Amino acid sequence: MNASQPAEDERTFFERERERLSNEISRDFEELISSTNMLNRKLEDVVGMRKEIDPIADLWSSFYQLMREQKPDVELGTDGQGIPGTGGHVV
């Protein structure tokens, strides 16, 4: 038996409990690190997808702004006949 390492029976309750808790804390930290790494990978995937979607969103935004800024070429008349081709025009 090693003189620096007491036998299991010779260790006090405090020493056994300290070792058990230290091992439990080590396992929990390893699990936490593993979960954090997995979360980091998922966040990197989301950021990558956003970079792919941004140009498409910008294109649709530009199209929307262009359509809002344009005024209709044909103004509705006050006689209520409507615009040709929309079904509201009466000949």
N, CA, C and O atoms as a CHARMM CRD file, in Angstrom:
* protein
*
  364
    1    1 MET  N      0.83600  -1.17300   0.00000 PROA 1      0.00000
    2    1 MET  CA     0.00000   0.00000   0.00000 PROA 1      0.00000
    3    1 MET  C      0.88800   1.24600   0.00000 PROA 1      0.00000
    4    1 MET  O      1.90500   1.28600   0.69400 PROA 1      0.00000
    5    2 ASN  N      0.51100   2.24300  -0.76400 PROA 2      0.00000
    6    2 ASN  CA     1.25600   3.48200  -0.89000 PROA 2      0.00000
    7    2 ASN  C      1.04100   4.32800   0.35900 PROA 2      0.00000
    8    2 ASN  O     -0.09100   4.48000   0.81900 PROA 2      0.00000
    9    3 ALA  N      2.11700   4.87900   0.90900 PROA 3      0.00000
   10    3 ALA  CA     2.01900   5.64100   2.15400 PROA 3      0.00000
   11    3 ALA  C      1.30400   6.97000   1.94400 PROA 3      0.00000
   12    3 ALA  O      0.65300   7.46800   2.86200 PROA 3      0.00000
   13    4 SER  N      1.41500   7.55600   0.74600 PROA 4      0.00000
   14    4 SER  CA     0.76700   8.84200   0.50300 PROA 4      0.00000
   15    4 SER  C     -0.71500   8.67900   0.18000 PROA 4      0.00000
   16    4 SER  O     -1.46000   9.65700   0.22800 PROA 4      0.00000
   17    5 GLN  N     -1.15700   7.47300  -0.14400 PROA 5      0.00000
   18    5 GLN  CA    -2.54500   7.21700  -0.47900 PROA 5      0.00000
   19    5 GLN  C     -3.14200   6.33100   0.60800 PROA 5      0.00000
   20    5 GLN  O     -2.82100   5.14400   0.67300 PROA 5      0.00000
   21    6 PRO  N     -4.00600   6.88100   1.46500 PROA 6      0.00000
   22    6 PRO  CA    -4.58300   6.04900   2.52100 PROA 6      0.00000
   23    6 PRO  C     -5.54500   5.02900   1.93900 PROA 6      0.00000
   24    6 PRO  O     -6.12300   5.23900   0.87200 PROA 6      0.00000
   25    7 ALA  N     -5.70800   3.92400   2.65100 PROA 7      0.00000
   26    7 ALA  CA    -6.64900   2.89200   2.21900 PROA 7      0.00000
   27    7 ALA  C     -8.06000   3.44600   2.26800 PROA 7      0.00000
   28    7 ALA  O     -8.33300   4.42200   2.96700 PROA 7      0.00000
   29    8 GLU  N     -8.95200   2.81500   1.52200 PROA 8      0.00000
   30    8 GLU  CA   -10.34200   3.29000   1.43800 PROA 8      0.00000
   31    8 GLU  C    -10.97700   3.37900   2.82000 PROA 8      0.00000
   32    8 GLU  O    -11.74400   4.30400   3.08700 PROA 8      0.00000
   33    9 ASP  N    -10.67100   2.43700   3.69700 PROA 9      0.00000
   34    9 ASP  CA   -11.25000   2.42300   5.04000 PROA 9      0.00000
   35    9 ASP  C    -10.68300   3.54100   5.91300 PROA 9      0.00000
   36    9 ASP  O    -11.36100   4.01600   6.82400 PROA 9      0.00000
   37   10 GLU  N     -9.45400   3.96400   5.64500 PROA 10     0.00000
   38   10 GLU  CA    -8.79900   4.96400   6.48100 PROA 10     0.00000
   39   10 GLU  C     -9.21500   6.39500   6.12100 PROA 10     0.00000
   40   10 GLU  O     -8.98900   7.31700   6.90500 PROA 10     0.00000
   41   11 ARG  N     -9.81500   6.58700   4.95300 PROA 11     0.00000
   42   11 ARG  CA   -10.22000   7.94400   4.56200 PROA 11     0.00000
   43   11 ARG  C    -11.45600   8.36600   5.34300 PROA 11     0.00000
   44   11 ARG  O    -12.33300   7.55600   5.64300 PROA 11     0.00000
   45   12 THR  N    -11.50000   9.63400   5.66000 PROA 12     0.00000
   46   12 THR  CA   -12.65200  10.14600   6.40900 PROA 12     0.00000
   47   12 THR  C    -13.83100  10.35300   5.47400 PROA 12     0.00000
   48   12 THR  O    -13.68600  10.37000   4.25200 PROA 12     0.00000
   49   13 PHE  N    -14.98200  10.50800   6.06900 PROA 13     0.00000
   50   13 PHE  CA   -16.18600  10.77000   5.28500 PROA 13     0.00000
   51   13 PHE  C    -16.00600  12.02700   4.43500 PROA 13     0.00000
   52   13 PHE  O    -16.40900  12.05600   3.27200 PROA 13     0.00000
   53   14 PHE  N    -15.41200  13.04700   5.00800 PROA 14     0.00000
   54   14 PHE  CA   -15.18200  14.29900   4.29000 PROA 14     0.00000
   55   14 PHE  C    -14.34100  14.07200   3.03500 PROA 14     0.00000
   56   14 PHE  O    -14.67200  14.59700   1.97200 PROA 14     0.00000
   57   15 GLU  N    -13.27400  13.30800   3.13800 PROA 15     0.00000
   58   15 GLU  CA   -12.39400  13.05300   1.98900 PROA 15     0.00000
   59   15 GLU  C    -13.12300  12.28000   0.89700 PROA 15     0.00000
   60   15 GLU  O    -12.99900  12.59500  -0.28600 PROA 15     0.00000
   61   16 ARG  N    -13.88700  11.26300   1.30200 PROA 16     0.00000
   62   16 ARG  CA   -14.64400  10.48100   0.30400 PROA 16     0.00000
   63   16 ARG  C    -15.69500  11.35600  -0.37800 PROA 16     0.00000
   64   16 ARG  O    -15.86800  11.28800  -1.59500 PROA 16     0.00000
   65   17 GLU  N    -16.38100  12.16000   0.39100 PROA 17     0.00000
   66   17 GLU  CA   -17.43100  13.02800  -0.16000 PROA 17     0.00000
   67   17 GLU  C    -16.82500  14.10400  -1.06400 PROA 17     0.00000
   68   17 GLU  O    -17.38700  14.43600  -2.10700 PROA 17     0.00000
   69   18 ARG  N    -15.67900  14.64100  -0.65500 PROA 18     0.00000
   70   18 ARG  CA   -14.99400  15.64300  -1.46700 PROA 18     0.00000
   71   18 ARG  C    -14.59900  15.06100  -2.81800 PROA 18     0.00000
   72   18 ARG  O    -14.78300  15.70600  -3.85000 PROA 18     0.00000
   73   19 GLU  N    -14.07000  13.87300  -2.81800 PROA 19     0.00000
   74   19 GLU  CA   -13.67900  13.22600  -4.07300 PROA 19     0.00000
   75   19 GLU  C    -14.88900  12.93200  -4.95000 PROA 19     0.00000
   76   19 GLU  O    -14.83700  13.13200  -6.16300 PROA 19     0.00000
   77   20 ARG  N    -15.97800  12.45800  -4.35000 PROA 20     0.00000
   78   20 ARG  CA   -17.19100  12.16400  -5.11000 PROA 20     0.00000
   79   20 ARG  C    -17.75200  13.43400  -5.75600 PROA 20     0.00000
   80   20 ARG  O    -18.12000  13.44300  -6.93100 PROA 20     0.00000
   81   21 LEU  N    -17.80800  14.49500  -4.96500 PROA 21     0.00000
   82   21 LEU  CA   -18.32100  15.76000  -5.48800 PROA 21     0.00000
   83   21 LEU  C    -17.39700  16.34800  -6.56300 PROA 21     0.00000
   84   21 LEU  O    -17.87300  16.91000  -7.55000 PROA 21     0.00000
   85   22 SER  N    -16.10500  16.22200  -6.37700 PROA 22     0.00000
   86   22 SER  CA   -15.15100  16.70700  -7.38700 PROA 22     0.00000
   87   22 SER  C    -15.34300  15.96900  -8.70900 PROA 22     0.00000
   88   22 SER  O    -15.32100  16.57800  -9.77800 PROA 22     0.00000
   89   23 ASN  N    -15.53000  14.65700  -8.62500 PROA 23     0.00000
   90   23 ASN  CA   -15.76700  13.87300  -9.84300 PROA 23     0.00000
   91   23 ASN  C    -17.08500  14.26200 -10.51300 PROA 23     0.00000
   92   23 ASN  O    -17.16400  14.36400 -11.73800 PROA 23     0.00000
   93   24 GLU  N    -18.11000  14.47600  -9.69900 PROA 24     0.00000
   94   24 GLU  CA   -19.40800  14.87900 -10.24600 PROA 24     0.00000
   95   24 GLU  C    -19.32700  16.24900 -10.92300 PROA 24     0.00000
   96   24 GLU  O    -19.89100  16.45600 -11.99700 PROA 24     0.00000
   97   25 ILE  N    -18.62800  17.16300 -10.29100 PROA 25     0.00000
   98   25 ILE  CA   -18.45700  18.50300 -10.86800 PROA 25     0.00000
   99   25 ILE  C    -17.68000  18.41400 -12.18000 PROA 25     0.00000
  100   25 ILE  O    -18.01900  19.10100 -13.14300 PROA 25     0.00000
  101   26 SER  N    -16.64600  17.58100 -12.22900 PROA 26     0.00000
  102   26 SER  CA   -15.86000  17.41300 -13.45800 PROA 26     0.00000
  103   26 SER  C    -16.72600  16.87300 -14.58400 PROA 26     0.00000
  104   26 SER  O    -16.65400  17.36500 -15.71000 PROA 26     0.00000
  105   27 ARG  N    -17.54900  15.86300 -14.29400 PROA 27     0.00000
  106   27 ARG  CA   -18.44300  15.29800 -15.31200 PROA 27     0.00000
  107   27 ARG  C    -19.43400  16.34500 -15.80000 PROA 27     0.00000
  108   27 ARG  O    -19.68600  16.45400 -17.00000 PROA 27     0.00000
  109   28 ASP  N    -20.00300  17.12100 -14.86400 PROA 28     0.00000
  110   28 ASP  CA   -20.97700  18.14100 -15.24300 PROA 28     0.00000
  111   28 ASP  C    -20.34600  19.24100 -16.10000 PROA 28     0.00000
  112   28 ASP  O    -20.97600  19.73500 -17.03500 PROA 28     0.00000
  113   29 PHE  N    -19.11000  19.62300 -15.78600 PROA 29     0.00000
  114   29 PHE  CA   -18.42500  20.62200 -16.60500 PROA 29     0.00000
  115   29 PHE  C    -18.14900  20.09100 -18.01000 PROA 29     0.00000
  116   29 PHE  O    -18.27600  20.82800 -18.98700 PROA 29     0.00000
  117   30 GLU  N    -17.77700  18.83100 -18.11400 PROA 30     0.00000
  118   30 GLU  CA   -17.55200  18.24000 -19.44200 PROA 30     0.00000
  119   30 GLU  C    -18.84200  18.22500 -20.24600 PROA 30     0.00000
  120   30 GLU  O    -18.83300  18.50400 -21.44500 PROA 30     0.00000
  121   31 GLU  N    -19.94800  17.90100 -19.59000 PROA 31     0.00000
  122   31 GLU  CA   -21.24500  17.91700 -20.27300 PROA 31     0.00000
  123   31 GLU  C    -21.62000  19.33400 -20.68900 PROA 31     0.00000
  124   31 GLU  O    -22.14200  19.54400 -21.78400 PROA 31     0.00000
  125   32 LEU  N    -21.35600  20.30700 -19.81700 PROA 32     0.00000
  126   32 LEU  CA   -21.63900  21.70700 -20.13100 PROA 32     0.00000
  127   32 LEU  C    -20.82200  22.17800 -21.33100 PROA 32     0.00000
  128   32 LEU  O    -21.34800  22.85700 -22.21300 PROA 32     0.00000
  129   33 ILE  N    -19.55700  21.82600 -21.36700 PROA 33     0.00000
  130   33 ILE  CA   -18.69400  22.21300 -22.49100 PROA 33     0.00000
  131   33 ILE  C    -19.18200  21.57200 -23.78000 PROA 33     0.00000
  132   33 ILE  O    -19.20200  22.21700 -24.82800 PROA 33     0.00000
  133   34 SER  N    -19.56900  20.32000 -23.70700 PROA 34     0.00000
  134   34 SER  CA   -20.07900  19.62100 -24.88700 PROA 34     0.00000
  135   34 SER  C    -21.35800  20.28900 -25.40100 PROA 34     0.00000
  136   34 SER  O    -21.51500  20.49600 -26.60400 PROA 34     0.00000
  137   35 SER  N    -22.26200  20.62200 -24.49100 PROA 35     0.00000
  138   35 SER  CA   -23.51600  21.28200 -24.88500 PROA 35     0.00000
  139   35 SER  C    -23.25400  22.67400 -25.45700 PROA 35     0.00000
  140   35 SER  O    -23.89600  23.08700 -26.42300 PROA 35     0.00000
  141   36 THR  N    -22.31200  23.38900 -24.85900 PROA 36     0.00000
  142   36 THR  CA   -21.97300  24.72400 -25.35700 PROA 36     0.00000
  143   36 THR  C    -21.37500  24.64400 -26.75700 PROA 36     0.00000
  144   36 THR  O    -21.68300  25.47800 -27.60800 PROA 36     0.00000
  145   37 ASN  N    -20.52900  23.65700 -27.00200 PROA 37     0.00000
  146   37 ASN  CA   -19.95900  23.47600 -28.33900 PROA 37     0.00000
  147   37 ASN  C    -21.04500  23.15900 -29.35900 PROA 37     0.00000
  148   37 ASN  O    -21.00800  23.66900 -30.47900 PROA 37     0.00000
  149   38 MET  N    -22.01100  22.32400 -28.98600 PROA 38     0.00000
  150   38 MET  CA   -23.10100  21.99100 -29.89300 PROA 38     0.00000
  151   38 MET  C    -23.94500  23.23700 -30.19700 PROA 38     0.00000
  152   38 MET  O    -24.32400  23.46500 -31.34600 PROA 38     0.00000
  153   39 LEU  N    -24.23600  24.03600 -29.17000 PROA 39     0.00000
  154   39 LEU  CA   -24.97600  25.27700 -29.36900 PROA 39     0.00000
  155   39 LEU  C    -24.21200  26.22300 -30.28000 PROA 39     0.00000
  156   39 LEU  O    -24.81200  26.86200 -31.14500 PROA 39     0.00000
  157   40 ASN  N    -22.91100  26.32400 -30.10500 PROA 40     0.00000
  158   40 ASN  CA   -22.07900  27.18600 -30.93700 PROA 40     0.00000
  159   40 ASN  C    -22.14700  26.76600 -32.40100 PROA 40     0.00000
  160   40 ASN  O    -22.23000  27.61200 -33.29100 PROA 40     0.00000
  161   41 ARG  N    -22.11200  25.44200 -32.65300 PROA 41     0.00000
  162   41 ARG  CA   -22.21400  24.95800 -34.03500 PROA 41     0.00000
  163   41 ARG  C    -23.56800  25.30800 -34.64500 PROA 41     0.00000
  164   41 ARG  O    -23.64400  25.69800 -35.81000 PROA 41     0.00000
  165   42 LYS  N    -24.63800  25.17000 -33.85900 PROA 42     0.00000
  166   42 LYS  CA   -25.97700  25.51000 -34.35100 PROA 42     0.00000
  167   42 LYS  C    -26.07400  27.00100 -34.66200 PROA 42     0.00000
  168   42 LYS  O    -26.65200  27.38600 -35.67900 PROA 42     0.00000
  169   43 LEU  N    -25.51700  27.83300 -33.79900 PROA 43     0.00000
  170   43 LEU  CA   -25.54700  29.27900 -34.04700 PROA 43     0.00000
  171   43 LEU  C    -24.74500  29.64700 -35.29100 PROA 43     0.00000
  172   43 LEU  O    -25.14200  30.53300 -36.04800 PROA 43     0.00000
  173   44 GLU  N    -23.62100  28.97100 -35.50300 PROA 44     0.00000
  174   44 GLU  CA   -22.84100  29.21000 -36.72200 PROA 44     0.00000
  175   44 GLU  C    -23.64100  28.81500 -37.95800 PROA 44     0.00000
  176   44 GLU  O    -23.56200  29.49100 -38.98400 PROA 44     0.00000
  177   45 ASP  N    -24.41100  27.72800 -37.87500 PROA 45     0.00000
  178   45 ASP  CA   -25.26500  27.32000 -38.99500 PROA 45     0.00000
  179   45 ASP  C    -26.32400  28.37800 -39.28800 PROA 45     0.00000
  180   45 ASP  O    -26.58900  28.69100 -40.44800 PROA 45     0.00000
  181   46 VAL  N    -26.93100  28.92800 -38.23400 PROA 46     0.00000
  182   46 VAL  CA   -27.96400  29.96000 -38.41200 PROA 46     0.00000
  183   46 VAL  C    -27.36200  31.20800 -39.05100 PROA 46     0.00000
  184   46 VAL  O    -27.95300  31.79200 -39.96000 PROA 46     0.00000
  185   47 VAL  N    -26.20100  31.60800 -38.58100 PROA 47     0.00000
  186   47 VAL  CA   -25.54400  32.79800 -39.14300 PROA 47     0.00000
  187   47 VAL  C    -25.20200  32.54700 -40.61500 PROA 47     0.00000
  188   47 VAL  O    -25.35000  33.44300 -41.44600 PROA 47     0.00000
  189   48 GLY  N    -24.75000  31.34400 -40.93800 PROA 48     0.00000
  190   48 GLY  CA   -24.42900  31.01000 -42.32800 PROA 48     0.00000
  191   48 GLY  C    -25.65900  31.06000 -43.21700 PROA 48     0.00000
  192   48 GLY  O    -25.59300  31.54900 -44.34400 PROA 48     0.00000
  193   49 MET  N    -26.78600  30.55300 -42.71400 PROA 49     0.00000
  194   49 MET  CA   -28.01600  30.59800 -43.50700 PROA 49     0.00000
  195   49 MET  C    -28.48600  32.03200 -43.69200 PROA 49     0.00000
  196   49 MET  O    -28.99800  32.38900 -44.75300 PROA 49     0.00000
  197   50 ARG  N    -28.31300  32.85300 -42.66800 PROA 50     0.00000
  198   50 ARG  CA   -28.72700  34.25600 -42.77900 PROA 50     0.00000
  199   50 ARG  C    -27.91200  34.96700 -43.85300 PROA 50     0.00000
  200   50 ARG  O    -28.44100  35.78500 -44.60600 PROA 50     0.00000
  201   51 LYS  N    -26.61200  34.64800 -43.92000 PROA 51     0.00000
  202   51 LYS  CA   -25.77000  35.26100 -44.95000 PROA 51     0.00000
  203   51 LYS  C    -26.23800  34.86500 -46.33800 PROA 51     0.00000
  204   51 LYS  O    -26.11300  35.65300 -47.27600 PROA 51     0.00000
  205   52 GLU  N    -26.77600  33.65600 -46.49100 PROA 52     0.00000
  206   52 GLU  CA   -27.28500  33.21900 -47.78600 PROA 52     0.00000
  207   52 GLU  C    -28.61600  33.87500 -48.11700 PROA 52     0.00000
  208   52 GLU  O    -28.91000  34.11900 -49.28800 PROA 52     0.00000
  209   53 ILE  N    -29.42600  34.16600 -47.09900 PROA 53     0.00000
  210   53 ILE  CA   -30.76900  34.70300 -47.31600 PROA 53     0.00000
  211   53 ILE  C    -30.76700  36.22500 -47.45200 PROA 53     0.00000
  212   53 ILE  O    -31.66500  36.77500 -48.09000 PROA 53     0.00000
  213   54 ASP  N    -29.79600  36.91300 -46.87800 PROA 54     0.00000
  214   54 ASP  CA   -29.76500  38.37900 -46.91300 PROA 54     0.00000
  215   54 ASP  C    -29.86200  38.96100 -48.32300 PROA 54     0.00000
  216   54 ASP  O    -30.64400  39.89000 -48.52300 PROA 54     0.00000
  217   55 PRO  N    -29.10900  38.46600 -49.31500 PROA 55     0.00000
  218   55 PRO  CA   -29.23400  39.05800 -50.65600 PROA 55     0.00000
  219   55 PRO  C    -30.64900  38.90200 -51.23600 PROA 55     0.00000
  220   55 PRO  O    -31.14000  39.80000 -51.92000 PROA 55     0.00000
  221   56 ILE  N    -31.28800  37.78600 -50.96800 PROA 56     0.00000
  222   56 ILE  CA   -32.64600  37.57100 -51.46900 PROA 56     0.00000
  223   56 ILE  C    -33.61300  38.53000 -50.78000 PROA 56     0.00000
  224   56 ILE  O    -34.47900  39.11500 -51.43000 PROA 56     0.00000
  225   57 ALA  N    -33.46600  38.69200 -49.47200 PROA 57     0.00000
  226   57 ALA  CA   -34.32500  39.61700 -48.73000 PROA 57     0.00000
  227   57 ALA  C    -34.11600  41.05000 -49.21500 PROA 57     0.00000
  228   57 ALA  O    -35.07600  41.80900 -49.34700 PROA 57     0.00000
  229   58 ASP  N    -32.87100  41.41800 -49.48000 PROA 58     0.00000
  230   58 ASP  CA   -32.58900  42.76700 -49.99200 PROA 58     0.00000
  231   58 ASP  C    -33.22700  42.97800 -51.36400 PROA 58     0.00000
  232   58 ASP  O    -33.74500  44.05800 -51.65000 PROA 58     0.00000
  233   59 LEU  N    -33.19000  41.95500 -52.20600 PROA 59     0.00000
  234   59 LEU  CA   -33.79800  42.05000 -53.53300 PROA 59     0.00000
  235   59 LEU  C    -35.30400  42.26500 -53.41200 PROA 59     0.00000
  236   59 LEU  O    -35.85900  43.13100 -54.08800 PROA 59     0.00000
  237   60 TRP  N    -35.97100  41.48700 -52.55900 PROA 60     0.00000
  238   60 TRP  CA   -37.41200  41.64500 -52.38200 PROA 60     0.00000
  239   60 TRP  C    -37.74300  42.99500 -51.76600 PROA 60     0.00000
  240   60 TRP  O    -38.75700  43.59900 -52.11500 PROA 60     0.00000
  241   61 SER  N    -36.91500  43.47000 -50.86800 PROA 61     0.00000
  242   61 SER  CA   -37.13600  44.78100 -50.26100 PROA 61     0.00000
  243   61 SER  C    -37.02400  45.88500 -51.31200 PROA 61     0.00000
  244   61 SER  O    -37.82500  46.82000 -51.33000 PROA 61     0.00000
  245   62 SER  N    -36.02500  45.76600 -52.18500 PROA 62     0.00000
  246   62 SER  CA   -35.87500  46.75400 -53.26500 PROA 62     0.00000
  247   62 SER  C    -37.08000  46.72400 -54.19500 PROA 62     0.00000
  248   62 SER  O    -37.57900  47.77200 -54.60700 PROA 62     0.00000
  249   63 PHE  N    -37.54400  45.53000 -54.52400 PROA 63     0.00000
  250   63 PHE  CA   -38.71600  45.39400 -55.38300 PROA 63     0.00000
  251   63 PHE  C    -39.93900  46.01900 -54.71300 PROA 63     0.00000
  252   63 PHE  O    -40.70300  46.73400 -55.36200 PROA 63     0.00000
  253   64 TYR  N    -40.12400  45.75800 -53.43800 PROA 64     0.00000
  254   64 TYR  CA   -41.26200  46.30500 -52.70400 PROA 64     0.00000
  255   64 TYR  C    -41.21100  47.83400 -52.68400 PROA 64     0.00000
  256   64 TYR  O    -42.22200  48.49400 -52.92400 PROA 64     0.00000
  257   65 GLN  N    -40.02800  48.39700 -52.39700 PROA 65     0.00000
  258   65 GLN  CA   -39.88800  49.85000 -52.37400 PROA 65     0.00000
  259   65 GLN  C    -40.15400  50.46000 -53.75000 PROA 65     0.00000
  260   65 GLN  O    -40.78500  51.51100 -53.85400 PROA 65     0.00000
  261   66 LEU  N    -39.67300  49.79900 -54.80400 PROA 66     0.00000
  262   66 LEU  CA   -39.89600  50.27700 -56.16000 PROA 66     0.00000
  263   66 LEU  C    -41.38400  50.28500 -56.49600 PROA 66     0.00000
  264   66 LEU  O    -41.88300  51.23600 -57.09800 PROA 66     0.00000
  265   67 MET  N    -42.08500  49.23600 -56.11100 PROA 67     0.00000
  266   67 MET  CA   -43.51800  49.16000 -56.39700 PROA 67     0.00000
  267   67 MET  C    -44.29300  50.19600 -55.59100 PROA 67     0.00000
  268   67 MET  O    -45.28800  50.73100 -56.08100 PROA 67     0.00000
  269   68 ARG  N    -43.86600  50.48900 -54.38000 PROA 68     0.00000
  270   68 ARG  CA   -44.54900  51.51000 -53.57400 PROA 68     0.00000
  271   68 ARG  C    -44.34300  52.90400 -54.14500 PROA 68     0.00000
  272   68 ARG  O    -45.24000  53.74500 -54.08800 PROA 68     0.00000
  273   69 GLU  N    -43.14400  53.14800 -54.70000 PROA 69     0.00000
  274   69 GLU  CA   -42.82700  54.48300 -55.20600 PROA 69     0.00000
  275   69 GLU  C    -43.50300  54.77600 -56.53700 PROA 69     0.00000
  276   69 GLU  O    -43.79500  55.93200 -56.84500 PROA 69     0.00000
  277   70 GLN  N    -43.75000  53.75100 -57.31600 PROA 70     0.00000
  278   70 GLN  CA   -44.37400  53.96500 -58.61800 PROA 70     0.00000
  279   70 GLN  C    -45.84900  54.28300 -58.43300 PROA 70     0.00000
  280   70 GLN  O    -46.54000  53.69800 -57.59900 PROA 70     0.00000
  281   71 LYS  N    -46.30600  55.23700 -59.24800 PROA 71     0.00000
  282   71 LYS  CA   -47.72800  55.56800 -59.25000 PROA 71     0.00000
  283   71 LYS  C    -48.35100  54.88400 -60.45100 PROA 71     0.00000
  284   71 LYS  O    -47.67700  54.68200 -61.46100 PROA 71     0.00000
  285   72 PRO  N    -49.61500  54.52700 -60.36300 PROA 72     0.00000
  286   72 PRO  CA   -50.26000  53.90200 -61.52200 PROA 72     0.00000
  287   72 PRO  C    -50.27700  54.86200 -62.71400 PROA 72     0.00000
  288   72 PRO  O    -50.50600  56.06300 -62.56500 PROA 72     0.00000
  289   73 ASP  N    -50.02700  54.29600 -63.90800 PROA 73     0.00000
  290   73 ASP  CA   -50.03700  55.11300 -65.12300 PROA 73     0.00000
  291   73 ASP  C    -51.44700  55.59400 -65.45700 PROA 73     0.00000
  292   73 ASP  O    -51.61500  56.68700 -65.99800 PROA 73     0.00000
  293   74 VAL  N    -52.43600  54.80700 -65.14800 PROA 74     0.00000
  294   74 VAL  CA   -53.82400  55.16400 -65.44900 PROA 74     0.00000
  295   74 VAL  C    -54.50000  55.52600 -64.14200 PROA 74     0.00000
  296   74 VAL  O    -54.54800  54.71700 -63.21500 PROA 74     0.00000
  297   75 GLU  N    -55.01500  56.72400 -64.06700 PROA 75     0.00000
  298   75 GLU  CA   -55.72800  57.16600 -62.87600 PROA 75     0.00000
  299   75 GLU  C    -57.18700  56.74600 -62.99400 PROA 75     0.00000
  300   75 GLU  O    -57.75500  56.72500 -64.08600 PROA 75     0.00000
  301   76 LEU  N    -57.77700  56.41800 -61.86900 PROA 76     0.00000
  302   76 LEU  CA   -59.19600  56.08200 -61.88100 PROA 76     0.00000
  303   76 LEU  C    -60.00400  57.33900 -62.16600 PROA 76     0.00000
  304   76 LEU  O    -59.76500  58.40900 -61.60500 PROA 76     0.00000
  305   77 GLY  N    -60.92800  57.17200 -63.02000 PROA 77     0.00000
  306   77 GLY  CA   -61.79200  58.31200 -63.34300 PROA 77     0.00000
  307   77 GLY  C    -62.82900  58.51300 -62.25600 PROA 77     0.00000
  308   77 GLY  O    -63.10100  57.61400 -61.46000 PROA 77     0.00000
  309   78 THR  N    -63.40100  59.70600 -62.23600 PROA 78     0.00000
  310   78 THR  CA   -64.42800  59.99000 -61.23000 PROA 78     0.00000
  311   78 THR  C    -65.77000  59.40800 -61.64600 PROA 78     0.00000
  312   78 THR  O    -66.70900  59.37600 -60.85000 PROA 78     0.00000
  313   79 ASP  N    -65.86400  58.94400 -62.89900 PROA 79     0.00000
  314   79 ASP  CA   -67.13800  58.37800 -63.35100 PROA 79     0.00000
  315   79 ASP  C    -67.30300  56.92800 -62.90800 PROA 79     0.00000
  316   79 ASP  O    -68.35200  56.33300 -63.15200 PROA 79     0.00000
  317   80 GLY  N    -66.28300  56.34000 -62.25700 PROA 80     0.00000
  318   80 GLY  CA   -66.39400  55.00700 -61.68300 PROA 80     0.00000
  319   80 GLY  C    -66.28800  53.88400 -62.69000 PROA 80     0.00000
  320   80 GLY  O    -66.73200  52.77000 -62.41300 PROA 80     0.00000
  321   81 GLN  N    -65.70600  54.14700 -63.86700 PROA 81     0.00000
  322   81 GLN  CA   -65.61400  53.09300 -64.87000 PROA 81     0.00000
  323   81 GLN  C    -64.44900  52.15300 -64.61900 PROA 81     0.00000
  324   81 GLN  O    -64.48100  51.02500 -65.11200 PROA 81     0.00000
  325   82 GLY  N    -63.45900  52.53900 -63.90700 PROA 82     0.00000
  326   82 GLY  CA   -62.35600  51.65600 -63.56700 PROA 82     0.00000
  327   82 GLY  C    -61.26600  51.61400 -64.61700 PROA 82     0.00000
  328   82 GLY  O    -61.29000  52.38000 -65.58000 PROA 82     0.00000
  329   83 ILE  N    -60.31800  50.72500 -64.43000 PROA 83     0.00000
  330   83 ILE  CA   -59.14900  50.59600 -65.28500 PROA 83     0.00000
  331   83 ILE  C    -59.39700  49.46200 -66.26800 PROA 83     0.00000
  332   83 ILE  O    -59.88300  48.40200 -65.87300 PROA 83     0.00000
  333   84 PRO  N    -59.06400  49.67000 -67.57200 PROA 84     0.00000
  334   84 PRO  CA   -59.23300  48.59000 -68.53900 PROA 84     0.00000
  335   84 PRO  C    -58.40200  47.36000 -68.14800 PROA 84     0.00000
  336   84 PRO  O    -57.27000  47.49600 -67.68300 PROA 84     0.00000
  337   85 GLY  N    -58.96200  46.17000 -68.33800 PROA 85     0.00000
  338   85 GLY  CA   -58.26000  44.93300 -68.04000 PROA 85     0.00000
  339   85 GLY  C    -58.46600  44.44300 -66.62200 PROA 85     0.00000
  340   85 GLY  O    -57.98900  43.36300 -66.27200 PROA 85     0.00000
  341   86 THR  N    -59.16300  45.20600 -65.79900 PROA 86     0.00000
  342   86 THR  CA   -59.38200  44.78100 -64.42400 PROA 86     0.00000
  343   86 THR  C    -60.79200  44.25300 -64.20800 PROA 86     0.00000
  344   86 THR  O    -61.11700  43.77300 -63.12200 PROA 86     0.00000
  345   87 GLY  N    -61.61400  44.33900 -65.21500 PROA 87     0.00000
  346   87 GLY  CA   -62.99400  43.86600 -65.07800 PROA 87     0.00000
  347   87 GLY  C    -63.93000  44.97500 -64.64900 PROA 87     0.00000
  348   87 GLY  O    -65.14000  44.74900 -64.62100 PROA 87     0.00000
  349   88 GLY  N    -63.45600  46.13900 -64.31900 PROA 88     0.00000
  350   88 GLY  CA   -64.30300  47.24500 -63.89700 PROA 88     0.00000
  351   88 GLY  C    -64.55000  48.24600 -65.01500 PROA 88     0.00000
  352   88 GLY  O    -65.27900  49.22100 -64.82700 PROA 88     0.00000
  353   89 HSD  N    -63.95200  48.01400 -66.17000 PROA 89     0.00000
  354   89 HSD  CA   -64.08800  48.95600 -67.29900 PROA 89     0.00000
  355   89 HSD  C    -65.32900  48.62800 -68.10800 PROA 89     0.00000
  356   89 HSD  O    -65.53900  47.48600 -68.51600 PROA 89     0.00000
  357   90 VAL  N    -66.12500  49.61700 -68.32900 PROA 90     0.00000
  358   90 VAL  CA   -67.34700  49.45600 -69.12100 PROA 90     0.00000
  359   90 VAL  C    -67.13700  50.19700 -70.43800 PROA 90     0.00000
  360   90 VAL  O    -66.73000  51.35900 -70.45400 PROA 90     0.00000
  361   91 VAL  N    -67.42100  49.50600 -71.54400 PROA 91     0.00000
  362   91 VAL  CA   -67.24800  50.11500 -72.86100 PROA 91     0.00000
  363   91 VAL  C    -68.46700  50.88900 -73.26500 PROA 91     0.00000
  364   91 VAL  O    -68.49800  51.47000 -74.35000 PROA 91     0.00000
